[in-house]
Amino acid sequence: MSVIARRALLRFIAASPVFAGLGPITKALADEPALASAKDALDIFELEAAARKVVPPAHWGYLMSGVDGDVTLRANETAYARYQLRARRMVDVSKVELGTDLFGMKVASPILFSPIGSMRSMNVEGEVAVGRAAGTKNAVQIVSTQSSFSVEQVAQARGGPVWFQLYTTNQFEVTKKLVKRAEAAGCPVVAVTVDTPSGRNTVTATRLRRDDTRMCSGCHVVDDRGYPRGGLNTKPMFADIETQGLGLTSASLTWDFVKRLKDATRMKVVLKGIEDGEDAAMAVKAGADGIMVSNHGGRSIESGRGTLESLPEVVAGVAGKIPVLFDGGVRRGTDVYKALALGASGVGIGRPYAWGLAAFGQAGAERVLDILNLELRLAMVGCGARSIKEITAKTIIDRGPLAR
């Protein structure tokens, strides 16, 4: 029996109430052989399972952790259940176009790679492999300030412009150096992370790090407990910057930062981490060119609120004056559809492409886009939406707030 057929049979049996509670079936699923290649993955959850087999515990914890009890992380994923797709019939969907324009970049679909730092922890080629995938699939890639490779290296791998995610630091002169470097590398957009002003409590990451039997000092600078210190001087974007006393974020950040940043760069300034309608209106007033609704993948504060629940009020807050991007908990093409229907212009993914990268490198990241774009296209066909512009709030049904 083929691997795919055996997997399908086991899942069918496991889902049947007749066989509910049978431990051997659960064990058989857990013991399933690894995927032979990225193209064999039927959904992104199979890539998650494949990645889990090869990523060591500490690195897996870094990727999968939320904060406190991971309530917000889970809320990001479950929020999509509030909405249903409104199926329409007898619409000519022989031609469906996923292409769109994001800040002047014409891309193959609205799905983009959100920034994740230190991606060599997933695969030795890290952000460079993701860059090649983004170039092959004509997708937006946002490169983290904490990238394992420089923005120049990633842009070269993509064969075109990437966006730059900016941590504001606590020294504006350093911030300007980072911004000028990204601008010189051809970045058209800087996405400023504003949702982590002063530390976070990543319990799951710490717990899994305890389970890792490797010696961290083999590839990290460690503290007196033997845990990685992760100093900024180890990151390529800080190679020529004095990092003594430098902080990655600033707890004193206020709205005047937007003007200071816009005065320092020609790039479009997008504020990443806005979750409130009032903040959205203030961002417009401050001069932001765009907003990205995000809670750092459930890694900022334990608000208990999924980003999809924040999206409608942020869209209302900007009143159509600037584009609204979005990320958080996307696991299916139907999730992308729902975010677009609620007003997002582009939808970011994080952990899913990291799973693909960890399991199969560039091919895995590409496969994640292929899967989600296929699911998105099929959702559009079913709802009679022939272009991204035709995905509106009228094409989904709001069931009301979820009970938690």
N, C-alpha and C positions, 0 to 999 in steps of 0.2 A: 504494500500500500504506500502511495506517495506520502511525503511529509505533510503536504497541504491537506490531502484527503483524510489522513489519520487525525490531524488536528481538528478538522471540521467535525469528524465523527465524535471525537472525545468531547468537544464543546457541545454538540447536540445532546449527547447523553448527560453531560453534567448539568445542562439547563433543564432537563426533563424532571418534573416533580416525582416521577416514578422512581428515579434513581437519586433523589435528593439525599444528601448526607453521606454518600458513599465516599469514604476516604481514598480508596485506590484510584478513583477517577481524578480527584484533585491532584494526587501525587503524579499521575500519568501526565497531566497537563503541565505540572511544574517541571517534569523531567523531559519535556519535549525537546528534541534535538534543535540546535541553533539553526537559524535561517541560513541557507546556503549562500544567498546573495541578497542585496538590497531589493532587487526587483521581485523577490518572492514574498515580500511583506504585503499583506492584504490591507492592513490599517496601521496607524502609527503606534498602536498599543503593542503590536508584534515587534516593532523596532525598540520600544521601551523595554520589553522583555529581553531582547537580544543585547541591548546596552547594559542592562543590569548584570548580565553574566560576565562582562568584561571590564566594567569600571570598578575600581577598588572602593571599599566602603567610605573612606574619607572624602573622596572626590564625588561619589554618589550623593553623600550627605550635603556637600556644597551645592550640588545641582538641585536636589529635591527638597531641601529644607524651606519651610516658611518661617514664621516667628512664633514664639510662645507655643501654643498647642496646634498650630497649622490650621486654625479655623478659617482664616481669610484665604489661605491657599485653596482649601476645599471649596469655599464659597465661590471662588473664581470659576471653578469647573461646574458646580451645580446650578449656577444662576441661569444657564441656558435653558434649563427645563421649564422656566416660566413661560417661554414663548414656543408657539407651534407655527409651522409653515402653513400658509393658506394655499392649498393645491388648486390650480386652475387648469382647465381643459380647453381643447379646440383653439389653441394658440399656435401660430406657426413658429416653432422653435428649431427649425432646421438649421438656423445660424444663431449661435450664442457666442457672444464676445466677452471674454474676461478682462481684456486689456483696459488699462486706465492710465491716468496721468497723476503723478504724485510730485508736487512742487517742481513741475517742469520736466520730470523724468517719465518718459513713456515706457511703461512696464507691462509684462505679460499678464499680470493679475494683481489684485489689491493685497495679496498676502506678502508680507515682508519679514525679513529676519530681524527680530528685535535684538538689542545688544546683550551679550553675556560675556563677562570677563573671564580671563584665564582658561581659554578653551583648549589649551594643550593638555589640561587635566582630563579631557575627554578623548583626545586623539592627538598624536604627535604633530599633525599638520594644522590643527586648531582652526583659527579664523581664516587662514590662507585657503584651506580646503573648502570652507564655507563660501569664501570669496569666489572660488572657481565655480562652485555650484550656483551662486547668485548670477554669475556671468553667463553660464550655460543656459539658465532658465530665465534670464532677464528679469531678475527680482531685485528689490531694494535690500541692501544689507546695511545695518547700522553697527559701526565698529565701536566697541567700548574703550573708554579711557584706560581701562584695566586689561586691554587686549594683550595676548601673548606675543603678538606681532605688531609691528608699527602700522600706522594707517597707510603709509606709502606702500608697504609690502602687500597689504590686503587689497588696496586699490589696483595694484599691478596684477594681482591674481585674478581679480574680477574682470580686468580689462576695461574698466570704466569707473565712473565715480561711485563712491560709497558715501554714506552719511556718517557723521561722527557724533557719538554720545559723549557728552561732557559732564564730568563731575566738577563742581564749581571750585573746589579747593578752598582753603582759607586765606589765600594770597592772590589778589587779583592780577598781579603782574605775571604770576605763574599761569593763571587761567588764560591770560592773553597770549602767552607763548604757545599753549596747547591749541588755542583757537586759530592762531596764525599758521601754525604748522598744518592743521587740518585743512584750512583754506588753501594753502599752497599746494596741498596734495590733491586739490580738485574737488573737495567735498562741497556740495551745494547747500547742505542742511546741517545744522548743529542741533542735536536733541539734548536739552539741558535737563538732567535729572534733578528734580526738586523734592522727591519724596523720602529722602533719607538724610535729614539734617544732622542727626547726632546719634549714631549707633543703632543696634538692633539686637534682639535676643533670639538667635537661631538655634533653638534647642535640638531639633532633629539633626542638624549638621554636627553639633557637638557630640551627640549621642553616637552617631555612626562613626565619628572620628575615633571614639574610644574603642570601637570594634575593629579598627584597622591595625593589623599586627606589623605593618611595614615600619621601617625607620624613616620618619619624615625628613631627617637630616640628609638622607640620600639625595633629595632633590629640592629641599627648601631650607631657608634660614629659619631656625627654630628658636622658641623661647625657652625659659627654664623648665617648662613642663615637657619639652620635646615636641610642642605643637608648632605648626608653621606660623611665622610672623607676618609674611606677606608684605614686606616693605615696599614702598613705592619705587625705591631705587632699583627694584628687580624688574620693573615694567618698561618696555621699550619707549613708551611715550614720555617717560621721565628720564631718559638716558642722559640728556644734557642739562638737567635741572637739579639745583640743590634741594634735596628733600629733607634736610634737617629742619624739624619743626613744622613741616608741611602736613596739613590735613587734607584728606580727599574731599571732604564736604565742609560746609560752614553752617553752624547753628544760628548765625546772625543774618542769614539771607533774607532780603526783603524785595519788594517789587521794583525798586530803583535799579536792581541788578540787571533787569531786562534792557533798560536804556543803555547802561554802561556797556553791556555786551554788544548790543546792536551798533553802538558807536565804534566798537573795536573790530567789527567784521562785516563782510558783504554777504555772508551765508544767511539763509533763512533761519530764524530762531524759533524752535519748537520747544515748548515747555512740557517735559515728560514727567508725569506723576500728578496731574491735576485730576481731582475726583469730585469736585464740588461745583455747583452751578455758579455760586457767587465768585469763587476763585476764577472760574472760566471767564466771567464778565470782566473781572479785574485784569486778567491776562490780556484780553483784547485792549483794554484801556491803557495798559502798560506798553503796548506795542508789539506783543508776540505775533509771529507770523503763523503760528499753528499751535495746537495742543495735542498731546498724546495722553489719553486716559489710561492710567496704569497705576498699579500699586506694587510695582517691582516684583511681580509674580507672587504676591502674598508675603513679601519679605521686608516690608517697611514697618507698618504698625498692625496690630491684631484688631483691625476695625470690624471684622466679621462681615464685611460687605464686599461682594464680588464687583469687579470693574464693570461688568455688563449692567449691574444695577445703578452704577453712577453715570453711565453713558448718556441716557436721555436728558438728564438735567444739565450736563455739560454742553451737550448740543444746543439745548435751549438757551444756555448762558451766553454762547458765542453768537447766537441769532444769525447764523449764516455768514458772519463777517470774516471768519478764518476757518481753514480746514481742521477737522477733528480726526486724529488717528486713535488707534485703540490696541491694547493687548491685555492678556490675562485669561488663562484657562482654556485657550482654544485647542480643541482636540479633534474636531471634525469640520468638514467643509460646511456643514449646516450651522456650526457655531459662527463661522466666518459670515455666512449669509445673514444670520440674525444681527450681528454687529453692524453690518452694512445697512440693514433695514432700519436700524435705530439711529443711523446718521453718521457712522464712521466712513471716512474716505479711504482708509487703508487699515489693514488688520495685521498686527504683529504676532509672530509665534516665537517661543523661546525654547522651553524644554523639549518639545517635539523634534526640532532640528538638531538639538544637542544629542538626543537619543540616536538619530540617524547617523550623525557624525561619529559618535562613539562606536557604533556597531560596524559601520562600513565606510567611514571617511566621507569624501566628497559624494560618492554614489548614494550614501545613506541620506545626506542632506537633500540631494536632488529628489530622492524617492519620497521624502516627506512632502515636498512641494507637489510632486505628481499626484500623490494620494489626495491631498487636501484640495488641489485644483479640480481633480476629477469629481470629488464629492460636492464641491461648490457648484460646478457646472451642472451636475445632475439635479441639485436643489433648484437652480435657476430654471432648468427645463421643466421641472415639476410645478413651479410657481408661475410659469409663463413670463419670466424675466429674461429678456434677450440681451441685455447689457447691464453693466454695473449700475448705470443711472436708473434702470427700471426696478432695481431692488429698493423698495420703499417700505414705510411702516404699514402700508395697506396690504402688503403681502405676508404679514405675520399676524398671529393672534396672541394677545396678551392675556394669559390666564390669571394674572394677579400675583401679588407677592407670595413667595414660597414660605411655607411653615418650616421653622428650624428648631 
